[in-house]
């Protein structure tokens, strides 16, 4: 199948439930008109609109798995950027001096290149490091090829799993530290739908180790069981690099 790799930018969820007035943490990557990515986004938007998220995350018939993962990585990046943007006035170096998901989970930053040894940093600093790192991966033409006929590299899936793991940590931080703020802004439905979509996607393609999901395991269990009571969970102590 001919894969037209136009700019892989934009978000299916952004026009399904845009948050009015939300601050965008990072510039959103936009999808150009036409091309396979645009068609895949339209397919996913249609299935998301049906309300069946399990169906929405499934690989469309005849499509390339790497292409589908790439399109969704960009979309989740945009979603999380938008959602975190609603909390930035509350998430400061003073209010969140460490990047955590509740009192028992702390995340330290290392990218293996510029910062090789994990460092402790505030939540805003960690998230800025992480979102900048993800942006660099998305802009890497070798890793995320946009030209026709250029295949994905062998390490694409491995890097994608790292991206999904790190994006999860922003969801975990928001739920544990800022869920009350999100509720106050009337944005909890947006957060819950985005996270449910994310969880169903990573479960469908086994993109994240179950251990990494522990900070929100109760919430995830409820989502998986179609429980409508979405309450942030509190988990056992652990530390991730």
Secondary structure by P-SEA (a helix, b strand, c coil): cccccccccccccccccccccccccccbbbbccccaaaaaaaaaaaaaaaccccccccccccccaaaaaaaaaaaaaaaaaaaaaaccccccccccccccccccbbbbbbcccccccbbbbcaaaaaaaaaaaaaaaaacccccccccccccccaaaaaaaaaaaaaaaaaaaaacccaaaaaaacaaaaaaaaaaaaaaaaaaaccccccccccaaaaaaaaaacccbbbbbbbcccccc
